[in-house]
């Protein structure tokens, strides 16, 4: 009996690995049409508030401003690490032990793995799977592809997903034409995109926007090196 159970579990794990690797390999080349988060958010909403705006665009049609803003705000070591920023994780852990306000230490790679393949609720199972998928995308995709998928999938407003939809929703223009201030305003809402507004921005979002713009100026024009 136990042999059958272990054999079944072994097959289950094997099929999960095969399917997950296959899906990650597929998304290396094709756009991600939807994510679990998009579906969950849609069905969580009432009929009056149901919104699902998402349009995939290639990296060439996403302003370098918002690419740089995302890295400066969310993960300044993005091009250097292998998916995990150990120092940021340790700082977040120490911070969370001291207070009630939870701070995340996730990299852009981890956020991409979570948004594209998993569900939003925190649990040890999800964190373990997030680590697994982060390892896969860092192994199979380039850094540029990870950023491209991230900027096309991240929630940037209530029911607004990806830079193109966010640019049209907040500033009535395409993602290719976003300037530094607009890009920083959009990225500034990422801690809580369902409650914060990029335009008109609250005082808190304006402060975050100004900080992000300063970081962008400090780092200068970002050179996207796809070599790992």
Phi, psi and omega per residue, in radians:
X1 nan -0.833 -3.139
X2 -1.127 -0.613 3.104
X3 -1.074 -0.714 3.122
X4 -1.121 -0.705 3.129
X5 -1.113 -0.823 3.138
X6 -1.146 -0.641 3.101
X7 -1.130 -0.738 3.113
X8 -1.119 -0.797 3.132
X9 -1.114 -0.664 3.098
X10 -1.090 -0.746 3.105
X11 -1.154 -0.672 3.127
X12 -1.078 -0.802 3.128
X13 -1.113 -0.739 3.142
X14 -1.079 -0.790 3.133
X15 -1.150 -0.631 3.099
X16 -1.106 -0.775 3.131
X17 -1.095 -0.803 -3.126
X18 -1.070 -0.827 -3.098
X19 -1.202 -0.705 -3.125
X20 -1.187 -0.743 3.099
X21 -1.116 -0.716 3.121
X22 -1.098 -0.709 -3.137
X23 -1.185 -0.750 3.104
X24 -1.092 -0.732 3.114
X25 -1.103 -0.691 3.116
X26 -1.111 -0.777 -3.117
X27 -1.253 -0.107 3.010
X28 -1.182 -0.450 -3.021
X29 -2.037 -0.509 -3.050
X30 -1.947 2.658 3.100
X31 -1.098 2.615 3.054
X32 -1.466 1.938 -3.034
X33 -1.246 -0.597 -3.118
X34 -2.809 2.838 3.124
X35 -2.208 2.807 3.071
X36 -0.971 -0.653 3.140
X37 -1.070 -0.741 3.131
X38 -1.038 -0.779 -3.123
X39 -1.159 -0.798 -3.133
X40 -1.072 -0.817 3.138
X41 -1.057 -0.686 -3.106
X42 -1.106 -0.794 -3.099
X43 -1.382 -0.328 3.033
X44 -1.267 -0.493 -3.060
X45 -1.329 2.671 3.021
X46 -1.368 2.920 -3.129
X47 -1.034 -0.559 -3.110
X48 -1.303 -0.420 -3.045
X49 -1.992 0.174 -3.115
X50 -1.168 2.077 3.104
X51 -2.426 2.354 3.080
X52 -2.569 1.596 -3.140
X53 -1.934 2.075 -3.106
X54 -2.720 2.227 3.066
X55 -2.456 2.068 3.137
X56 -1.321 2.317 3.010
X57 -2.316 2.681 3.139
X58 -1.256 2.855 -3.116
X59 -1.015 -0.568 -3.130
X60 -1.121 -0.344 -3.116
X61 -1.818 0.250 3.070
X62 -2.017 2.110 -3.093
X63 -0.920 2.421 3.040
X64 -1.041 -0.434 3.133
X65 -1.074 -0.809 -3.105
X66 -1.350 -0.468 3.016
X67 -1.080 -0.821 -3.129
X68 -1.201 -0.680 3.135
X69 -1.072 -0.731 -3.139
X70 -1.103 -0.760 -3.132
X71 -1.185 -0.759 -3.120
X72 -1.144 -0.587 -3.109
X73 -1.477 -0.737 -2.937
X74 -1.763 -0.515 -2.969
X75 -2.913 1.443 -3.048
X76 -1.255 -0.223 3.084
X77 -1.783 0.316 -3.039
X78 -0.904 -0.788 -3.074
X79 -1.347 -0.187 -3.046
X80 -1.761 -0.632 -3.021
X81 -1.498 3.004 3.140
X82 -1.789 0.427 3.123
X83 2.100 -0.355 -3.083
X84 -2.312 2.261 3.082
X85 -1.776 1.653 -3.037
X86 -1.046 -0.714 -3.133
X87 -1.085 -0.758 3.130
X88 -1.150 -0.665 3.117
X89 -1.121 -0.756 3.132
X90 -1.128 -0.720 3.120
X91 -1.128 -0.718 3.119
X92 -1.119 -0.687 3.137
X93 -1.111 -0.784 3.136
X94 -1.149 -0.706 3.120
X95 -1.097 -0.785 -3.082
X96 -1.193 -0.448 3.084
X97 -1.234 -0.478 -3.044
X98 -1.536 -0.459 -3.027
X99 -2.463 3.140 -3.118
X100 -1.533 -0.389 -3.125
X101 -1.362 2.051 -3.081
X102 -1.441 2.213 3.075
X103 -1.922 2.348 3.128
X104 -1.571 2.670 3.081
X105 -2.094 0.372 -3.046
X106 -1.314 2.453 3.048
X107 -1.433 2.998 3.044
X108 -1.054 -0.649 3.116
X109 -1.101 -0.781 3.117
X110 -1.135 -0.723 3.117
X111 -1.114 -0.669 3.111
X112 -1.136 -0.788 3.113
X113 -1.027 -0.789 -3.128
X114 -1.147 -0.826 -3.050
X115 -1.178 -0.651 -3.023
X116 -1.486 -0.596 -2.984
X117 -2.018 -0.255 -2.964
X118 -2.255 -3.023 -3.105
X119 -1.824 2.823 -3.011
X120 -1.390 -0.466 -3.043
X121 -1.126 2.432 -3.130
X122 -1.329 2.356 3.017
X123 -2.884 2.831 3.116
X124 -1.157 -0.609 3.111
X125 -1.099 -0.826 -3.136
X126 -1.117 -0.671 -3.134
X127 -1.147 -0.667 3.096
X128 -1.133 -0.761 3.110
X129 -1.178 -0.605 3.080
X130 -1.070 -0.734 3.087
X131 -1.077 -0.747 3.139
X132 -1.099 -0.853 -3.118
X133 -1.217 -0.553 3.053
X134 -1.081 -0.788 3.090
X135 -1.036 -0.734 -3.128
X136 -1.112 -0.849 -3.068
X137 -1.232 -0.566 3.077
X138 -1.194 -0.476 3.139
X139 -1.442 -0.701 -2.986
X140 -1.672 -0.645 -3.102
X141 -1.663 2.817 2.966
X142 -1.472 2.909 3.069
X143 -1.067 -0.694 -3.138
X144 -1.108 -0.684 3.122
X145 -1.157 -0.705 3.104
X146 -1.035 -0.803 -3.138
X147 -1.155 -0.662 3.124
X148 -1.091 -0.812 3.127
X149 -1.136 -0.734 3.118
X150 -1.001 -0.886 -3.069
X151 -1.243 -0.263 3.069
X152 -1.685 -0.161 -3.012
X153 -2.104 -0.411 -3.031
X154 -1.153 2.531 3.091
X155 -1.341 2.127 -3.067
X156 -2.137 0.414 -3.128
X157 2.906 3.042 -3.129
X158 -1.258 1.740 -3.088
X159 1.434 0.221 -3.122
X160 -1.929 2.107 -3.033
X161 -2.196 2.203 3.065
X162 1.590 2.751 -3.045
X163 -1.132 -0.655 -3.097
X164 -1.159 -0.850 3.122
X165 -1.111 -0.694 -3.132
X166 -1.149 -0.732 3.141
X167 -1.063 -0.768 3.121
X168 -1.196 -0.694 -3.079
X169 -1.208 -0.799 -3.039
X170 -1.535 -0.583 -3.000
X171 -2.284 0.138 3.039
X172 0.983 0.711 3.098
X173 -2.602 3.022 3.129
X174 -1.433 2.814 3.125
X175 -1.105 -0.488 -3.125
X176 -1.156 -0.407 -3.032
X177 -1.845 0.181 3.132
X178 -1.209 2.326 3.052
X179 -1.561 -3.116 -3.051
X180 -1.106 -0.776 -3.105
X181 -1.169 -0.727 3.106
X182 -1.139 -0.741 3.123
X183 -1.072 -0.793 -3.141
X184 -1.119 -0.639 3.127
X185 -1.135 -0.728 3.123
X186 -1.134 -0.810 -3.127
X187 -1.163 -0.506 -3.114
X188 -1.112 -0.396 -3.109
X189 -1.485 -0.121 -2.998
X190 -1.028 -0.523 3.092
X191 -1.041 -0.521 -3.138
X192 -2.699 1.251 -2.992
X193 -1.167 -0.290 3.137
X194 -1.452 -0.281 -3.121
X195 -1.974 -0.513 -3.121
X196 -1.553 2.711 3.113
X197 -2.116 2.361 3.069
X198 -1.393 -0.464 -3.100
X199 -2.776 1.996 -0.014
X200 -1.318 2.457 -3.067
X201 -1.542 2.466 3.041
X202 -1.268 3.014 3.116
X203 -1.060 -0.664 3.140
X204 -1.135 -0.801 3.136
X205 -1.154 -0.631 3.089
X206 -1.096 -0.680 3.101
X207 -1.148 -0.752 3.085
X208 -1.099 -0.737 3.122
X209 -1.021 -0.810 -3.126
X210 -1.108 -0.691 3.115
X211 -1.120 -0.743 -3.127
X212 -1.125 -0.754 3.122
X213 -1.058 -0.712 3.095
X214 -1.082 -0.741 3.098
X215 -1.089 -0.697 3.117
X216 -1.090 -0.711 3.122
X217 -1.179 -0.639 -3.132
X218 -1.135 -0.750 -3.104
X219 -1.415 -0.342 3.117
X220 1.263 -2.927 3.138
X221 -1.149 2.204 -3.040
X222 -1.438 2.316 3.119
X223 -1.749 1.888 -3.067
X224 -1.405 1.754 3.111
X225 -1.681 1.996 -3.082
X226 -1.453 -0.080 3.065
X227 -1.282 2.404 -3.123
X228 -1.801 nan nan
